[in-house]
Amino acid sequence: MRLLGVIGGMGWSATAEYYRLLNEGVEARLGGLHSARVLLHSVDFAPVTDFEHAGDWDGMAEVLVDAARSLERGGTEGLLIAANTMHAVADRVSAAVDIPLLHIAESAARRVEEQRQSRVGLLATATTMGADFYTGPLSARGLEVILPQESERPEVDALIYDELVHGVIKDASRKRVRQVMEGMVDRGAEAVVLAGTELGLLIEPDDCPVPLHDTTEIHVADALDWMLAGS
């Protein structure tokens, strides 16, 4: 089994979910007492979010590059960033190390393409919804991306950062996200991509009238394929 490096802490609730799913996945595939070979570098989230809100991508990149290099020095054979939004600097992280980076947006785009869905809703932080580092891999496959209405995007961003990253789950927030997803479906979305790694803690398949793509689960599935290649 290859040793996977995980850049986590953004936020900790999503990282905990990654760790659980990676271990459950290895156990399901290999059986017995097998568990995931993972080396975790958990960063302090506060400076990272400060850089994000200031648009200081150099500052964000410096934190994540330092984490990636420490994992490479620790012997990891590949990396993932356990967050969607921080893939804004994924290219810089990948360029700073000599091991592969498993990109979450590429994983999500492949899954949507496999399901033969051409119009997808995207639910994420304001940064992810407003930039092309995430929509780019989807659009490159000829997929049309439908976003929440502009007035709804700050609400989604706030519930991610003010609630979900702290592990806070509210029924009122679930109801509001359902309404946002229904609006995207009304505008033609054939599926919805949960491009916030914490959103799967709040939203379940029954909450959406069309298929959901939980990027945390998709990212983990691709990581398991990579870790266990040849096993």
C-alpha positions in Angstrom: 0.0 0.0 0.0 1.4 3.4 -1.0 1.8 6.0 1.8 -0.6 8.9 1.3 0.2 12.4 2.5 -2.8 14.4 3.6 -2.7 18.2 4.0 -5.6 18.7 6.5 -7.0 21.0 9.1 -9.1 23.0 6.6 -11.3 22.5 8.6 -10.7 19.7 11.1 -14.2 18.2 10.7 -13.6 17.5 7.0 -10.1 16.1 7.8 -11.7 13.7 10.3 -14.1 12.6 7.7 -11.3 11.9 5.2 -9.4 9.9 7.8 -12.6 7.8 8.6 -13.4 7.2 4.9 -9.9 6.3 4.0 -9.7 3.7 6.7 -13.1 2.3 6.1 -12.3 2.1 2.4 -9.0 0.2 3.0 -10.8 -2.2 5.4 -13.6 -2.8 2.9 -11.2 -3.5 0.1 -8.5 -5.6 1.9 -10.5 -7.0 4.9 -9.1 -8.1 8.2 -7.3 -5.6 10.3 -6.0 -3.5 7.3 -6.0 0.3 7.7 -4.9 3.2 5.7 -1.2 4.2 5.5 -1.6 8.0 5.9 0.7 10.7 7.0 -1.2 13.8 8.1 0.0 17.4 8.2 -2.8 19.4 9.9 -2.3 23.2 9.4 -3.7 26.0 11.5 -6.8 27.0 9.5 -7.1 30.6 10.7 -4.1 32.0 8.8 -5.2 30.1 5.7 -8.7 31.6 5.8 -7.2 35.0 6.4 -5.2 34.7 3.3 -8.2 33.5 1.3 -10.4 36.4 2.4 -7.6 38.9 1.6 -7.0 37.3 -1.8 -3.4 36.6 -0.7 -2.8 33.5 -2.7 1.0 33.7 -2.2 0.4 33.5 1.5 -1.9 30.5 1.2 0.5 28.8 -1.2 3.4 29.2 1.2 1.5 27.4 4.0 0.4 24.5 1.8 3.8 24.2 0.0 5.5 23.9 3.4 3.0 21.2 4.4 3.5 19.3 1.1 7.3 19.4 1.4 7.2 18.2 5.0 5.0 15.2 3.9 7.4 14.5 1.0 10.3 14.5 3.4 8.4 12.1 5.6 8.3 9.5 2.9 4.8 10.0 1.3 4.5 8.8 -2.2 1.5 11.0 -3.2 -0.5 13.9 -1.7 -4.0 15.2 -1.4 -5.4 18.5 0.0 -8.4 17.7 2.2 -10.3 20.8 1.2 -11.9 22.1 -2.0 -11.2 25.9 -1.7 -7.5 25.5 -1.1 -7.1 23.9 -4.5 -6.9 27.5 -5.6 -3.2 27.1 -5.1 -3.0 23.4 -6.0 -0.8 24.0 -9.1 1.8 25.7 -6.9 1.7 22.9 -4.4 2.1 20.3 -7.1 5.0 22.2 -8.7 6.9 22.4 -5.3 7.2 18.6 -4.8 8.2 15.6 -6.9 5.3 13.4 -5.9 1.8 13.4 -7.5 -1.0 15.5 -6.2 -4.5 14.0 -6.4 -6.6 17.0 -7.5 -10.2 17.0 -6.1 -11.7 18.9 -9.0 -10.3 16.5 -11.5 -11.7 13.6 -9.5 -15.2 15.3 -9.4 -15.1 16.1 -13.1 -14.3 12.5 -14.0 -17.2 11.2 -11.9 -19.7 13.6 -13.5 -18.4 12.6 -16.9 -18.8 8.9 -16.1 -22.4 9.5 -15.1 -23.1 11.2 -18.5 -24.5 14.3 -16.9 -23.9 17.5 -18.9 -25.3 20.2 -16.6 -24.3 20.3 -13.0 -25.0 22.5 -10.0 -22.0 23.6 -7.9 -22.3 24.2 -4.2 -19.2 25.5 -2.4 -17.6 28.4 -0.7 -17.7 31.8 -2.4 -14.1 31.5 -3.5 -14.6 28.1 -5.1 -17.8 29.2 -6.9 -16.3 32.4 -8.1 -13.0 31.1 -9.6 -12.1 28.8 -12.5 -9.7 26.5 -10.6 -12.7 24.3 -9.9 -15.1 25.0 -12.7 -12.2 24.7 -15.2 -11.8 20.9 -15.0 -15.6 20.6 -15.4 -15.9 23.0 -18.3 -12.9 21.3 -20.0 -15.0 18.2 -20.3 -17.8 20.1 -21.9 -19.9 20.3 -18.7 -22.1 23.3 -18.0 -21.8 24.6 -14.5 -24.8 26.1 -12.8 -24.2 28.2 -9.7 -26.5 29.3 -6.9 -28.0 32.8 -7.4 -25.5 35.6 -6.5 -27.6 36.5 -3.5 -27.5 32.9 -2.2 -23.7 32.4 -2.4 -22.8 34.4 0.7 -25.3 32.4 2.7 -23.8 29.1 1.6 -20.3 30.4 2.3 -21.3 31.5 5.8 -22.9 28.2 6.8 -19.7 26.4 5.7 -17.3 28.7 7.6 -19.5 29.6 10.6 -21.1 26.2 11.2 -19.8 23.2 9.3 -16.0 23.7 9.8 -16.8 23.7 13.5 -18.8 20.5 13.2 -22.1 22.4 13.8 -25.1 20.8 12.0 -28.4 22.8 11.9 -31.7 21.7 10.5 -32.4 25.3 9.4 -29.2 25.3 7.3 -30.1 21.9 5.8 -33.5 23.3 4.8 -31.9 26.4 3.2 -29.4 24.4 1.2 -32.2 22.2 0.0 -33.9 25.4 -1.4 -30.7 26.5 -3.1 -30.2 23.1 -4.7 -33.8 23.0 -5.9 -33.2 26.4 -7.5 -30.3 25.1 -9.5 -32.3 22.1 -10.5 -35.1 24.4 -11.7 -32.5 26.1 -13.9 -31.5 22.8 -15.5 -29.0 21.1 -13.2 -29.0 17.3 -13.8 -26.9 16.7 -10.7 -25.3 18.7 -7.9 -21.6 18.7 -6.9 -21.0 19.2 -3.2 -17.7 21.0 -3.7 -17.3 21.9 0.0 -15.6 19.0 1.9 -17.9 19.6 4.9 -21.2 19.8 3.0 -21.5 16.0 3.0 -21.9 16.3 6.8 -25.1 18.3 6.3 -26.6 17.1 3.1 -27.7 13.5 2.2 -28.9 12.2 -1.2 -32.5 12.4 -0.1 -32.1 16.2 0.4 -31.7 16.8 -3.4 -34.1 16.0 -6.2 -31.2 15.0 -8.5 -28.1 12.9 -8.0 -25.5 14.3 -5.6 -21.7 14.1 -6.1 -20.0 14.4 -2.7 -16.4 15.5 -3.5 -15.0 14.2 -0.3 -16.2 10.7 -1.0 -15.1 10.9 -4.7 -11.7 12.2 -3.7 -11.3 9.4 -1.2 -12.3 6.8 -3.7 -9.6 8.0 -6.1 -7.1 8.1 -3.3 -7.9 4.5 -2.4 -7.5 3.4 -6.0 -4.0 5.1 -6.1 -3.0 3.8 -2.7 -4.0 0.2 -3.5 -2.9 0.0 -7.1 -1.3 -3.4 -7.6 -2.6 -4.7 -4.2 
